[in-house]
Amino acid sequence: MRVAKFCERNIEFTEADKAIESLRMNYRDDIEIRVVDCFRRCLKCRVQPFCRIRLTTIEANDAEALVKQILKAVQREN
């Protein structure tokens, strides 16, 4: 199981919360969600949703695209 870390501040400003909800509902056996305080990406934080899996930052324009990118990253690692 992979851990996807989401920035608390990014969740406030973007659709990251929708991505988290989708992952928790549909992929909870494959991806563990963790919300962390801050990734110190202040300029991008308010622009688009993102998360980190290991040391890789995954970004997208919206929640749906973010979920797809996360799933691709998890499949590549397996």
DSSP file (Angstrom, degrees, kcal/mol; ACC not computed):
  #  RESIDUE AA STRUCTURE BP1 BP2  ACC     N-H-->O    O-->H-N    N-H-->O    O-->H-N    TCO  KAPPA ALPHA  PHI   PSI    X-CA   Y-CA   Z-CA
    1    1 A M              0   0    0      0, 0.0     2,-0.3     0, 0.0    30,-0.2   0.000 360.0 360.0 360.0 133.2    0.0    0.0    0.0
    2    2 A R  E     -a   31   0A   0     28,-2.1    30,-3.5    51,-0.0     2,-0.5  -0.651 360.0-132.5 -93.7 151.5    1.3    3.4   -0.9
    3    3 A V  E     -a   32   0A   0     -2,-0.3     2,-0.6    28,-0.2    51,-0.6  -0.919  14.0-162.1-106.3 125.4    0.9    6.5    1.2
    4    4 A A  E     -aB  33  53A   0     28,-3.1    30,-2.4    -2,-0.5     2,-0.5  -0.942  10.2-155.4-106.6 119.8   -0.3    9.7   -0.5
    5    5 A K  E     -aB  34  52A   0     47,-3.1    47,-2.3    -2,-0.6     2,-0.4  -0.838   7.5-164.7-101.4 129.2    0.5   12.8    1.6
    6    6 A F  E     -a   35   0A   0     28,-3.0    30,-3.0    -2,-0.5     2,-0.4  -0.899  21.5-119.6-114.1 140.9   -1.7   15.9    1.1
    7    7 A C  E  >  -a   36   0A   0     43,-0.5     4,-2.0    -2,-0.4    30,-0.2  -0.640  14.8-141.1 -80.0 127.9   -0.8   19.4    2.3
    8    8 A E  H  > S+     0   0    0     28,-2.6     4,-1.1    -2,-0.4    -1,-0.1   0.876 102.4  47.5 -56.3 -41.3   -3.4   20.8    4.7
    9    9 A R  H  > S+     0   0    0     28,-0.7     4,-1.2     1,-0.2    -1,-0.2   0.863 107.7  55.0 -72.3 -35.9   -3.2   24.3    3.2
   10   10 A N  H  > S+     0   0    0      1,-0.2     4,-1.8     2,-0.2     6,-0.5   0.873 103.6  56.5 -64.0 -36.1   -3.5   23.0   -0.4
   11   11 A I  H  < S+     0   0    0     -4,-2.0     6,-0.5     1,-0.2    -1,-0.2   0.869 104.4  53.7 -62.0 -36.8   -6.7   21.2    0.6
   12   12 A E  H  < S+     0   0    0     -4,-1.1    -1,-0.2     1,-0.2    -2,-0.2   0.841 117.6  33.8 -66.3 -34.4   -8.2   24.6    1.8
   13   13 A F  H  < S+     0   0    0     -4,-1.2    -2,-0.2    -3,-0.2    -1,-0.2   0.607 119.2  34.2-102.8 -14.0   -7.5   26.4   -1.5
   14   14 A T  S >< S-     0   0    0     -4,-1.8     3,-0.5    -5,-0.1     4,-0.1  -0.563  92.0 -87.2-129.5-169.4   -8.0   23.7   -4.2
   15   15 A E  T >> S+     0   0    0      1,-0.2     4,-1.4    -2,-0.2     3,-1.1   0.159  84.4 115.8 -88.3  17.7  -10.0   20.6   -5.1
   16   16 A A  H 3>  +     0   0    0     -6,-0.5     4,-2.4     1,-0.3    -1,-0.2   0.831  68.9  62.5 -58.0 -31.9   -7.6   18.3   -3.2
   17   17 A D  H <> S+     0   0    0     -3,-0.5     4,-2.2    -6,-0.5    -1,-0.3   0.859 101.2  51.6 -63.1 -34.3  -10.4   17.4   -0.8
   18   18 A K  H <> S+     0   0    0     -3,-1.1     4,-2.3     2,-0.2    -1,-0.2   0.880 109.0  50.3 -68.7 -37.8  -12.4   15.9   -3.6
   19   19 A A  H  X S+     0   0    0     -4,-1.4     4,-2.6     2,-0.2    -2,-0.2   0.916 110.4  50.0 -65.1 -42.7   -9.4   13.8   -4.7
   20   20 A I  H  X S+     0   0    0     -4,-2.4     4,-2.6     2,-0.2     5,-0.2   0.925 110.5  50.0 -60.9 -45.3   -9.0   12.6   -1.1
   21   21 A E  H  X S+     0   0    0     -4,-2.2     4,-2.0     1,-0.2    -1,-0.2   0.919 111.7  48.1 -60.2 -44.8  -12.6   11.7   -0.9
   22   22 A S  H  X S+     0   0    0     -4,-2.3     4,-2.7     2,-0.2     5,-0.4   0.917 112.7  48.1 -63.5 -44.1  -12.5    9.8   -4.2
   23   23 A L  H  X S+     0   0    0     -4,-2.6     4,-2.2     1,-0.2     8,-0.2   0.904 112.1  49.4 -64.6 -40.9   -9.3    7.9   -3.1
   24   24 A R  H  < S+     0   0    0     -4,-2.6     4,-0.4    -5,-0.2    -1,-0.2   0.868 116.9  41.4 -66.8 -35.8  -10.8    7.0    0.3
   25   25 A M  H  < S+     0   0    0     -4,-2.0    -2,-0.2    -5,-0.2    -1,-0.2   0.896 130.1  22.3 -77.7 -40.7  -14.0    5.7   -1.3
   26   26 A N  H  < S+     0   0    0     -4,-2.7    -3,-0.2    -5,-0.2    -2,-0.2   0.663 131.8  28.7-106.6 -19.4  -12.6    3.8   -4.3
   27   27 A Y    >X  +     0   0    0     -4,-2.2     4,-2.4    -5,-0.4     3,-1.5   0.032  68.6 127.9-134.7  28.6   -9.0    3.0   -3.6
   28   28 A R  T 34 S+     0   0    0     -4,-0.4    -1,-0.1     1,-0.3    -4,-0.1   0.731  76.0  55.5 -64.5 -21.7   -8.7    2.6    0.2
   29   29 A D  T 34 S+     0   0    0      1,-0.1    -1,-0.3    -3,-0.1     3,-0.1   0.671 117.4  34.7 -81.5 -16.5   -7.0   -0.8   -0.1
   30   30 A D  T <4 S+     0   0    0     -3,-1.5   -28,-2.1     1,-0.2     2,-0.4   0.728 119.4  40.2-106.4 -30.0   -4.3    0.5   -2.4
   31   31 A I  E  <  -a    2   0A   0     -4,-2.4     2,-0.5    -8,-0.2    -1,-0.2  -0.982  61.3-153.5-133.3 126.6   -3.6    4.0   -1.1
   32   32 A E  E     -a    3   0A   0    -30,-3.5   -28,-3.1    -2,-0.4     2,-0.4  -0.847  19.4-142.5 -96.4 132.6   -3.4    5.4    2.4
   33   33 A I  E     +a    4   0A   0     -2,-0.5     2,-0.4   -30,-0.2   -28,-0.2  -0.803  20.6 177.6 -98.9 132.6   -4.2    9.1    2.8
   34   34 A R  E     -a    5   0A   0    -30,-2.4   -28,-3.0    -2,-0.4     2,-0.6  -1.000  17.8-149.6-131.9 136.6   -2.3   11.3    5.2
   35   35 A V  E     -a    6   0A   0     -2,-0.4     2,-0.2   -30,-0.2   -28,-0.2  -0.923  20.8-171.0-104.9 124.5   -2.8   15.0    5.7
   36   36 A V  E     -a    7   0A   0    -30,-3.0   -28,-2.6    -2,-0.6   -27,-0.2  -0.686  30.4-110.5-113.4 167.0    0.3   16.9    6.7
   37   37 A D  S    S-     0   0    0     -2,-0.2   -28,-0.7     1,-0.2     2,-0.3   0.970  82.7 -22.8 -63.8 -60.7    0.9   20.4    7.9
   38   38 A C        -     0   0    0    -31,-0.1    -1,-0.2   -30,-0.1   -32,-0.0  -0.987  32.4-161.1-159.1 141.6    2.7   22.1    5.0
   39   39 A F        -     0   0    0     -2,-0.3    -1,-0.1    -3,-0.1    -2,-0.0   0.400  48.3-121.4-101.3  -1.4    5.0   21.1    2.1
   40   40 A R  S    S+     0   0    0      1,-0.1     3,-0.1     2,-0.0    -2,-0.0   0.910  73.9 128.3  59.6  45.3    6.4   24.7    1.7
   41   41 A R    >>  +     0   0    0      1,-0.1     4,-2.3     2,-0.1     3,-0.9  -0.429  24.3 159.0-119.2  53.7    5.2   25.1   -1.9
   42   42 A C  H 3>  +     0   0    0      1,-0.3     4,-0.6     2,-0.2    -1,-0.1   0.780  66.5  52.2 -56.1 -36.5    3.4   28.3   -1.2
   43   43 A L  H 34 S+     0   0    0      1,-0.2    -1,-0.3     2,-0.1     3,-0.1   0.863 120.0  33.9 -71.6 -33.3    3.3   29.6   -4.8
   44   44 A K  H X> S+     0   0    0     -3,-0.9     4,-1.6     1,-0.1     3,-1.5   0.680  98.7  84.2 -90.5 -19.6    1.7   26.4   -6.1
   45   45 A C  H 3< S+     0   0    0     -4,-2.3   -32,-0.2     1,-0.3    -1,-0.1   0.828  96.8  37.8 -56.4 -38.0   -0.3   25.6   -3.1
   46   46 A R  T 3< S+     0   0    0     -4,-0.6    -1,-0.3    -3,-0.1    -2,-0.1   0.477 112.9  59.3 -93.6  -2.7   -3.2   27.9   -4.0
   47   47 A V  T <4 S-     0   0    0     -3,-1.5    -2,-0.2     1,-0.3    -1,-0.1   0.904 111.9  -2.1 -95.3 -48.9   -3.1   27.2   -7.7
   48   48 A Q  S  < S-     0   0    0     -4,-1.6    -1,-0.3   -34,-0.1    13,-0.2  -0.989  73.8 -97.3-148.1 152.3   -3.6   23.4   -8.2
   49   49 A P        +     0   0    0      0, 0.0    11,-1.7     0, 0.0     2,-0.3  -0.410  48.4 162.0 -70.5 145.3   -4.1   20.3   -6.1
   50   50 A F  E     - C   0  59A   0      9,-0.2   -43,-0.5   -43,-0.1     2,-0.3  -0.967  16.9-175.0-153.0 167.4   -1.1   18.1   -5.5
   51   51 A C  E     - C   0  58A   0      7,-1.9     7,-3.1    -2,-0.3     2,-0.4  -0.932  22.2-119.3-152.5 174.9    0.2   15.4   -3.2
   52   52 A R  E     -BC   5  57A   0    -47,-2.3   -47,-3.1    -2,-0.3     2,-0.5  -0.984  12.7-169.9-125.3 136.5    3.4   13.5   -2.6
   53   53 A I  E >  S-BC   4  56A   0      3,-2.4     3,-2.1    -2,-0.4     2,-0.3  -0.983  77.5 -40.8-121.1 116.4    4.0    9.8   -2.8
   54   54 A R  T 3  S-     0   0    0    -51,-0.6   -49,-0.1    -2,-0.5   -52,-0.0  -0.529 125.2 -29.9  57.6-122.6    7.4    9.1   -1.3
   55   55 A L  T 3  S+     0   0    0     -2,-0.3     2,-0.5    -3,-0.1    -1,-0.3   0.301 115.9 104.4-104.5   9.7    9.5   12.0   -2.6
   56   56 A T  E <   -C   53   0A   0     -3,-2.1    -3,-2.4     2,-0.0     2,-0.5  -0.804  60.8-146.5 -96.9 126.4    7.6   12.5   -5.8
   57   57 A T  E     -C   52   0A   0     -2,-0.5     2,-0.5    -5,-0.2    -5,-0.2  -0.787  11.5-160.6 -91.0 131.1    5.2   15.4   -6.1
   58   58 A I  E     -C   51   0A   0     -7,-3.1    -7,-1.9    -2,-0.5     2,-0.3  -0.960  12.7-178.8-115.5 124.1    2.1   14.8   -8.2
   59   59 A E  E     +C   50   0A   0     -2,-0.5     2,-0.3    -9,-0.2    -9,-0.2  -0.860   6.4 167.9-122.6 155.1    0.2   17.8   -9.6
   60   60 A A        -     0   0    0    -11,-1.7     3,-0.1    -2,-0.3     6,-0.0  -0.970  43.0-113.7-156.5 168.4   -2.9   18.2  -11.7
   61   61 A N  S    S+     0   0    0     -2,-0.3     2,-0.3   -13,-0.2   -46,-0.1   0.768  95.5   4.6 -78.9 -26.1   -5.4   20.8  -12.8
   62   62 A D  S  > S-     0   0    0    -14,-0.1     4,-2.1   -13,-0.1     5,-0.1  -0.912  83.0 -92.0-150.4 175.7   -8.3   19.3  -10.9
   63   63 A A  H  > S+     0   0    0     -2,-0.3     4,-2.4     1,-0.2     5,-0.2   0.894 119.6  51.8 -62.1 -43.7   -9.3   16.6   -8.5
   64   64 A E  H  > S+     0   0    0      1,-0.2     4,-1.9     2,-0.2    -1,-0.2   0.920 112.0  46.0 -62.1 -44.5  -10.2   14.0  -11.1
   65   65 A A  H  > S+     0   0    0      1,-0.2     4,-2.3     2,-0.2    -1,-0.2   0.861 110.5  54.9 -66.9 -35.1   -6.9   14.5  -13.0
   66   66 A L  H  X S+     0   0    0     -4,-2.1     4,-2.5     2,-0.2    -2,-0.2   0.922 106.3  50.5 -64.2 -43.9   -5.0   14.3   -9.7
   67   67 A V  H  X S+     0   0    0     -4,-2.4     4,-2.5     1,-0.2    -2,-0.2   0.922 110.8  49.7 -59.5 -43.9   -6.6   10.9   -8.8
   68   68 A K  H  X S+     0   0    0     -4,-1.9     4,-2.1     1,-0.2    -1,-0.2   0.909 111.4  48.6 -61.8 -42.6   -5.7    9.6  -12.3
   69   69 A Q  H  X S+     0   0    0     -4,-2.3     4,-2.2     2,-0.2    -1,-0.2   0.890 110.9  50.7 -65.5 -39.2   -2.1   10.8  -11.9
   70   70 A I  H  X S+     0   0    0     -4,-2.5     4,-2.4     2,-0.2    -2,-0.2   0.928 109.8  49.8 -63.4 -45.4   -1.9    9.2   -8.4
   71   71 A L  H  X S+     0   0    0     -4,-2.5     4,-2.3     1,-0.2    -2,-0.2   0.894 110.2  50.8 -62.3 -40.2   -3.2    5.9   -9.7
   72   72 A K  H  X S+     0   0    0     -4,-2.1     4,-2.2     2,-0.2    -1,-0.2   0.915 110.7  49.1 -61.2 -43.4   -0.6    6.0  -12.5
   73   73 A A  H  X S+     0   0    0     -4,-2.2     4,-1.6     1,-0.2    -2,-0.2   0.899 111.7  48.3 -64.9 -41.0    2.2    6.6  -10.1
   74   74 A V  H  X S+     0   0    0     -4,-2.4     4,-1.1     1,-0.2    -1,-0.2   0.897 111.5  50.0 -66.7 -40.6    1.1    3.8   -7.8
   75   75 A Q  H  < S+     0   0    0     -4,-2.3     3,-0.3     1,-0.2    -2,-0.2   0.884 108.3  53.4 -66.0 -38.1    0.9    1.4  -10.7
   76   76 A R  H  < S+     0   0    0     -4,-2.2    -1,-0.2     1,-0.2    -2,-0.2   0.876 107.9  50.9 -63.1 -37.4    4.4    2.3  -12.0
   77   77 A E  H  <        0   0    0     -4,-1.6    -1,-0.2     1,-0.2    -2,-0.2   0.746 360.0 360.0 -74.1 -22.9    5.8    1.6   -8.5
   78   78 A N     <        0   0    0     -4,-1.1    -1,-0.2    -3,-0.3    -2,-0.2   0.454 360.0 360.0 -87.8 360.0    4.2   -1.9   -8.4
